[in-house]
Amino acid sequence: MDKNKKFFIIKKRKFLGTESYHIHDSNMYDLTTAVKKLLALDTLNEDRENNSYHLQEVNFSMVDKPLVLTDEVKEDKNWKECIQEDLPF
């Protein structure tokens, strides 16, 4: 097992027929800590019908690679040429 893996605790909330997801406490944890916190949150959860907690592995693969600009972004334009003069403000 990779000891460098990190996990988010995701809170799933059902409200008025809509589901929303939030990262609990805005932190990432190692697996042991995440499971302990998940169990504690689930134990304290009084509204299991509408609230649940889940683990999500943090994936750094997208940020490990350099950003590659598209030709559209690379295009050199004078910013004054991009402004529309007919705007009302």
C-alpha positions in Angstrom: 0.0 0.0 0.0 1.2 3.5 -0.9 1.7 5.4 2.4 1.7 8.7 0.5 -1.9 8.4 -0.7 -4.2 11.1 0.7 -8.0 11.0 1.1 -10.8 13.5 1.4 -13.8 12.9 3.5 -16.8 13.8 1.3 -20.1 14.7 2.9 -23.1 13.8 0.7 -26.2 15.8 1.7 -29.8 15.4 0.4 -32.0 18.4 0.6 -35.2 19.1 -1.1 -34.6 16.3 -3.6 -31.1 17.6 -4.6 -27.8 16.0 -3.6 -24.8 18.1 -2.8 -21.2 17.1 -2.0 -18.7 18.9 0.2 -15.2 18.2 1.4 -15.5 17.8 5.1 -13.1 20.1 7.0 -11.3 21.1 3.8 -8.4 18.8 4.7 -6.9 15.6 3.3 -5.8 12.7 5.4 -3.8 9.5 5.3 -5.9 6.4 5.1 -5.8 5.5 8.8 -6.8 9.0 9.9 -9.4 9.3 7.3 -11.1 6.0 8.3 -11.0 7.0 12.0 -12.6 10.3 11.2 -15.1 8.7 8.8 -16.2 6.2 11.5 -16.5 9.0 14.1 -18.6 11.2 11.7 -20.8 8.3 10.8 -21.3 7.4 14.5 -22.3 11.0 15.4 -24.5 11.3 12.3 -28.1 11.5 13.5 -29.7 12.1 10.1 -28.4 9.1 8.1 -31.4 9.4 5.7 -30.1 12.7 4.4 -26.4 12.8 5.3 -23.6 10.3 4.5 -19.8 10.4 4.5 -17.5 8.8 1.9 -13.8 8.6 1.2 -12.3 9.9 -2.0 -8.7 9.4 -2.9 -6.9 12.6 -3.8 -5.5 12.4 -7.3 -2.5 14.5 -8.0 -1.9 13.2 -11.5 -3.4 16.2 -13.2 -1.2 18.7 -11.3 2.0 16.7 -11.7 2.1 17.4 -15.4 3.0 20.8 -16.9 0.2 23.0 -18.2 0.1 22.9 -22.0 -1.4 26.0 -23.6 -3.6 25.6 -26.6 -3.1 27.6 -29.8 -6.0 29.8 -28.9 -4.4 30.9 -25.7 -1.0 31.3 -27.4 -2.3 33.6 -30.1 -0.8 37.0 -29.7 -3.5 39.7 -29.8 -3.5 43.2 -28.8 -6.0 43.5 -26.0 -7.5 46.7 -27.5 -8.5 44.8 -30.5 -10.5 42.4 -28.3 -12.7 45.1 -26.8 -16.1 45.8 -28.3 -16.7 49.5 -28.6 -20.5 49.1 -28.6 -20.7 48.0 -25.0 -23.1 50.3 -23.0 -20.9 50.8 -20.1 
